[in-house]
């Protein structure tokens, strides 16, 4: 017993009688035996998962042993209880590690998805930037700068996402017409607009297509008359540029007088007819006299010829309003 007494201080001896000391020694011998297992020195050894949890030398475990002995438990009971405790700790540990693995896996998946989305967004951004430059943004910026200080409304440049939102993602129910391109009804900057989306012009070279577009913008931007429809801006972030016009909601004069398709003829008073005629005259006078390029011409028989003032047709072949 001398060796046993050397393992405890005097306070512990007073608290435990000789039988309790024997049980404690048995438990200690049990842990010492575990401690000598190869590769598990200083760790609790569990057959299914060796060297998992480090409990030996923990002061709380020593207190637990003393409390178990003080309650009159036998050596085998203490052994079973401690083994059960270790299994519970192991189960908890495995659960925690499983949760950590799940969290790490989910985090990696989310990070991977985020990285893929960022790469796609970057590709879209680079494509938009390329289209923006390719579609004559620099030339258009020069034109806008030249018009500053003049009595000309500055043309707006819209984002592609705003165009898609205005057209409700190219909703076919919003189509107003489809001749050279498709015209959609939409709403931009709290106003109703007509958005002209052109399809690929396969018969033209790309450079001619952009020249045609820039000439359209230049001519229409220079028009400032209430009886001539206005251009609000354009979008250069798409493969083929998009034009945004003032919305003309009541269709053509011919359709209102005679009807066309689903358009029912309207009863227009003579007073309104005279007003419309005067406004048409005013628009034609403006287009012919108020601009540097007259649009009313005479042929060899002095027959009046009104050119298509829309739109870059008044530009001679090979001539540009922009210099590259």
C-alpha positions as CSV (number, residue, x, y, z in Angstrom):
1,X,0.0,0.0,0.0
2,X,3.0,2.3,0.3
3,X,3.2,2.7,-3.4
4,X,-0.5,3.5,-3.5
5,X,-0.2,6.1,-0.7
6,X,2.6,7.7,-2.6
7,X,0.2,8.5,-5.4
8,X,-2.2,10.6,-3.4
9,X,-1.6,13.5,-1.1
10,X,-2.7,13.5,2.6
11,X,-6.0,15.2,1.8
12,X,-7.0,12.5,-0.6
13,X,-6.1,9.8,1.9
14,X,-8.4,11.2,4.5
15,X,-11.3,11.4,2.0
16,X,-11.0,7.8,0.9
17,X,-10.9,4.6,2.9
18,X,-8.7,1.7,2.0
19,X,-11.4,0.0,-0.2
20,X,-12.0,3.1,-2.2
21,X,-8.3,3.5,-2.7
22,X,-8.1,0.0,-4.1
23,X,-10.9,0.8,-6.6
24,X,-9.2,4.0,-7.6
25,X,-6.0,2.1,-8.1
26,X,-7.8,-0.4,-10.3
27,X,-9.3,2.3,-12.5
28,X,-5.8,4.0,-12.7
29,X,-4.3,0.7,-13.7
30,X,-7.0,0.3,-16.4
31,X,-6.1,3.7,-17.9
32,X,-2.4,3.0,-17.5
33,X,-2.9,-0.2,-19.5
34,X,-4.8,1.7,-22.2
35,X,-2.0,4.3,-22.2
36,X,0.6,1.7,-23.1
37,X,-1.2,0.7,-26.4
38,X,1.2,1.3,-29.3
39,X,0.7,4.6,-31.1
40,X,-1.8,5.9,-28.5
41,X,0.5,7.1,-25.7
42,X,-1.3,9.8,-23.8
43,X,-4.6,9.3,-25.6
44,X,-7.8,7.3,-24.9
45,X,-7.9,4.3,-27.3
46,X,-11.2,3.3,-28.9
47,X,-11.1,0.2,-31.1
48,X,-13.2,1.7,-33.9
49,X,-11.4,5.0,-33.9
50,X,-8.0,4.7,-32.1
51,X,-6.3,7.8,-30.6
52,X,-9.4,9.9,-31.2
53,X,-9.9,11.9,-28.0
54,X,-7.3,13.0,-25.6
55,X,-8.7,12.6,-22.1
56,X,-5.9,11.2,-19.9
57,X,-4.3,13.7,-17.7
58,X,-7.5,15.8,-17.7
59,X,-8.2,17.0,-14.1
60,X,-12.0,16.6,-14.7
61,X,-11.5,12.9,-15.4
62,X,-9.7,12.4,-12.1
63,X,-12.5,14.2,-10.2
64,X,-15.0,12.0,-12.0
65,X,-13.2,8.9,-10.9
66,X,-13.2,9.9,-7.3
67,X,-16.9,10.8,-7.4
68,X,-17.8,7.5,-8.9
69,X,-15.9,5.6,-6.2
70,X,-17.5,7.7,-3.5
71,X,-20.9,6.6,-4.7
72,X,-19.9,2.9,-4.1
73,X,-19.6,1.8,-7.7
74,X,-17.5,-1.2,-8.4
75,X,-14.5,-1.3,-10.7
76,X,-16.4,-3.0,-13.5
77,X,-19.3,-0.5,-13.2
78,X,-16.9,2.4,-13.4
79,X,-15.2,0.8,-16.4
80,X,-18.6,0.3,-18.2
81,X,-19.7,3.8,-17.4
82,X,-16.5,5.4,-18.6
83,X,-16.5,3.3,-21.8
84,X,-20.1,4.4,-22.4
85,X,-19.0,8.0,-21.8
86,X,-16.2,7.6,-24.3
87,X,-18.5,6.2,-26.9
88,X,-20.9,9.1,-26.4
89,X,-18.0,11.5,-26.8
90,X,-16.9,9.7,-29.9
91,X,-20.4,9.9,-31.3
92,X,-20.6,13.6,-30.6
93,X,-17.2,14.1,-32.1
94,X,-18.2,12.2,-35.3
95,X,-21.4,14.3,-35.5
96,X,-19.4,17.5,-35.1
97,X,-16.9,16.4,-37.7
98,X,-19.7,15.4,-40.0
99,X,-21.4,18.8,-39.7
100,X,-18.0,20.5,-40.3
101,X,-17.6,18.4,-43.5
102,X,-21.1,19.3,-44.7
103,X,-20.5,23.0,-44.0
104,X,-17.1,22.9,-45.8
105,X,-18.6,21.0,-48.7
106,X,-21.5,23.4,-49.0
107,X,-19.2,26.4,-48.7
108,X,-17.0,25.0,-51.5
109,X,-20.0,24.4,-53.7
110,X,-21.3,27.9,-53.1
111,X,-17.9,29.5,-53.7
112,X,-17.6,27.5,-56.9
113,X,-21.0,28.6,-58.1
114,X,-20.2,32.2,-57.2
115,X,-16.9,32.0,-59.1
116,X,-18.7,30.6,-62.2
117,X,-21.3,33.3,-62.0
118,X,-18.6,36.0,-61.6
119,X,-16.7,34.5,-64.6
120,X,-19.9,34.5,-66.7
121,X,-20.7,38.1,-65.6
122,X,-17.2,39.1,-66.5
123,X,-17.6,37.5,-69.9
124,X,-20.9,39.3,-70.5
125,X,-19.3,42.6,-69.3
126,X,-16.4,42.2,-71.7
127,X,-18.7,41.3,-74.5
128,X,-20.9,44.4,-73.8
129,X,-17.8,46.6,-73.6
130,X,-16.5,45.2,-76.9
131,X,-19.9,45.9,-78.5
132,X,-20.0,49.3,-77.0
133,X,-16.7,50.3,-78.6
134,X,-17.4,48.4,-81.8
135,X,-20.8,50.1,-82.3
136,X,-19.2,53.6,-82.4
137,X,-19.4,54.7,-78.8
138,X,-16.3,56.9,-79.2
139,X,-17.7,58.6,-82.4
140,X,-21.1,59.1,-80.7
141,X,-19.4,60.6,-77.7
142,X,-17.6,63.1,-80.0
143,X,-20.9,64.0,-81.6
144,X,-22.6,64.6,-78.2
145,X,-19.6,66.8,-77.2
146,X,-19.9,68.8,-80.4
147,X,-23.6,69.4,-79.8
148,X,-23.1,70.7,-76.2
149,X,-24.1,74.3,-76.0
150,X,-26.3,74.1,-79.1
151,X,-30.1,74.0,-79.2
152,X,-30.1,70.2,-79.6
153,X,-31.3,67.7,-77.1
154,X,-28.5,65.5,-76.0
155,X,-29.0,61.9,-77.0
156,X,-29.2,59.3,-74.1
157,X,-27.3,56.1,-73.9
158,X,-29.2,53.3,-72.3
159,X,-28.1,50.0,-70.8
160,X,-29.1,46.7,-72.3
161,X,-30.7,45.5,-69.1
162,X,-32.9,48.7,-69.1
163,X,-34.0,48.0,-72.7
164,X,-34.9,44.3,-71.8
165,X,-36.8,45.5,-68.8
166,X,-38.7,48.1,-70.8
167,X,-39.7,45.5,-73.4
168,X,-40.6,43.0,-70.8
169,X,-37.8,40.7,-72.1
170,X,-38.8,41.2,-75.7
171,X,-42.5,40.4,-75.1
172,X,-44.2,39.7,-78.5
173,X,-47.4,41.3,-77.2
174,X,-45.5,44.7,-77.2
175,X,-44.5,44.6,-80.8
176,X,-45.7,47.6,-82.8
177,X,-44.3,46.7,-86.1
178,X,-41.7,44.6,-87.8
179,X,-40.3,45.9,-91.1
180,X,-36.6,46.8,-91.0
181,X,-36.2,45.4,-87.5
182,X,-38.8,45.0,-84.8
183,X,-40.3,48.0,-83.0
184,X,-41.5,47.4,-79.4
185,X,-43.5,49.5,-77.1
186,X,-41.9,50.1,-73.7
187,X,-41.3,52.5,-70.9
188,X,-37.9,54.1,-70.1
189,X,-37.3,56.9,-67.6
190,X,-41.0,57.2,-66.8
191,X,-42.0,57.9,-70.4
192,X,-43.6,55.7,-73.1
193,X,-41.1,55.0,-75.9
194,X,-40.8,53.0,-79.1
195,X,-37.7,50.7,-79.2
196,X,-36.3,49.6,-82.5
197,X,-34.4,46.4,-82.4
198,X,-32.8,45.4,-85.7
199,X,-31.9,41.9,-86.8
200,X,-28.6,41.0,-88.4
201,X,-28.2,42.8,-91.7
202,X,-26.6,40.0,-93.7
203,X,-26.5,41.9,-97.0
204,X,-24.3,44.7,-95.5
205,X,-20.9,44.6,-94.1
206,X,-20.7,45.3,-90.4
207,X,-18.9,48.6,-91.0
208,X,-21.7,49.8,-93.3
209,X,-24.3,48.7,-90.7
210,X,-22.7,50.8,-88.0
211,X,-22.3,53.7,-90.4
212,X,-26.0,53.5,-91.2
213,X,-26.8,53.5,-87.6
214,X,-24.6,56.4,-86.7
215,X,-25.9,58.4,-89.6
216,X,-29.5,57.7,-88.4
217,X,-28.6,59.0,-84.9
218,X,-26.8,62.1,-86.3
219,X,-29.7,63.1,-88.5
220,X,-32.5,62.4,-86.0
221,X,-30.7,64.1,-83.2
222,X,-30.3,67.3,-85.2
223,X,-34.1,67.4,-85.7
224,X,-35.9,69.6,-83.2
225,X,-39.5,70.2,-84.2
226,X,-42.6,69.2,-82.3
227,X,-44.2,67.8,-85.5
228,X,-41.3,65.4,-86.2
229,X,-40.9,62.5,-83.9
230,X,-37.9,62.6,-81.6
231,X,-35.1,60.2,-80.8
232,X,-34.4,59.8,-77.1
233,X,-31.3,57.7,-77.3
234,X,-29.7,54.4,-78.2
235,X,-28.1,51.2,-76.7
236,X,-24.7,50.2,-77.8
237,X,-24.2,47.2,-75.6
238,X,-25.9,44.7,-78.0
239,X,-24.5,43.1,-81.1
240,X,-26.7,45.3,-83.3
241,X,-27.4,48.8,-81.8
242,X,-30.9,49.7,-80.6
243,X,-32.7,53.0,-81.1
244,X,-35.2,54.5,-78.7
245,X,-37.8,56.8,-80.2
246,X,-40.8,58.9,-79.1
247,X,-43.8,56.6,-79.0
248,X,-46.5,57.5,-81.6
249,X,-49.5,55.8,-80.2
250,X,-52.3,56.5,-82.7
251,X,-50.7,54.9,-85.8
252,X,-50.7,56.6,-89.2
253,X,-53.1,59.2,-90.5
254,X,-54.1,56.8,-93.3
255,X,-55.0,54.1,-90.8
256,X,-57.2,56.6,-88.8
257,X,-59.0,57.8,-91.9
258,X,-59.5,54.5,-93.8
259,X,-58.6,51.7,-91.3
260,X,-56.1,49.0,-91.7
261,X,-56.2,45.5,-90.3
262,X,-57.5,45.7,-86.8
263,X,-57.3,49.5,-86.8
264,X,-60.9,50.9,-87.0
265,X,-61.4,54.2,-88.9
266,X,-62.1,57.2,-86.7
267,X,-64.4,60.1,-87.2
268,X,-62.0,63.1,-87.3
269,X,-63.6,66.5,-87.4
270,X,-62.7,69.0,-90.2
271,X,-61.1,71.3,-87.6
272,X,-58.8,68.5,-86.6
273,X,-58.1,67.6,-90.2
274,X,-57.1,71.2,-91.0
275,X,-54.9,71.3,-87.9
276,X,-53.2,68.0,-88.9
277,X,-52.6,69.3,-92.4
278,X,-51.0,72.5,-91.1
279,X,-48.8,70.5,-88.7
280,X,-47.8,68.2,-91.6
281,X,-46.9,71.3,-93.7
282,X,-45.0,72.7,-90.8
283,X,-43.0,69.5,-90.4
284,X,-42.2,69.4,-94.2
285,X,-41.1,73.0,-94.2
286,X,-38.8,72.4,-91.2
287,X,-37.3,69.3,-92.8
288,X,-36.7,71.2,-96.1
289,X,-35.8,74.7,-94.9
290,X,-34.8,74.3,-91.3
291,X,-31.9,71.9,-92.0
292,X,-28.8,72.0,-94.0
293,X,-30.0,69.1,-96.2
294,X,-33.3,69.9,-98.0
295,X,-35.5,66.9,-98.5
296,X,-37.9,68.3,-101.1
297,X,-36.5,67.9,-104.6
298,X,-37.7,68.4,-108.2
299,X,-37.2,66.0,-111.1
300,X,-36.7,67.0,-114.8
301,X,-40.4,67.6,-115.1
302,X,-40.4,69.7,-112.0
303,X,-42.4,67.1,-110.1
304,X,-41.9,67.4,-106.4
305,X,-40.0,64.6,-104.8
306,X,-40.0,64.2,-101.0
307,X,-37.0,62.1,-99.9
308,X,-37.3,59.7,-97.0
309,X,-36.1,62.1,-94.3
310,X,-35.6,59.1,-92.1
311,X,-33.0,58.4,-92.1
312,X,-29.7,58.3,-93.6
313,X,-31.1,57.9,-97.1
314,X,-30.2,61.6,-97.5
315,X,-26.6,60.7,-97.0
316,X,-24.8,60.1,-100.2
317,X,-23.3,56.7,-100.8
318,X,-19.9,56.5,-99.1
319,X,-20.5,59.8,-97.3
320,X,-20.4,59.9,-93.5
321,X,-21.5,62.4,-90.9
322,X,-18.9,61.0,-88.6
323,X,-15.2,60.9,-89.5
324,X,-13.4,57.8,-88.3
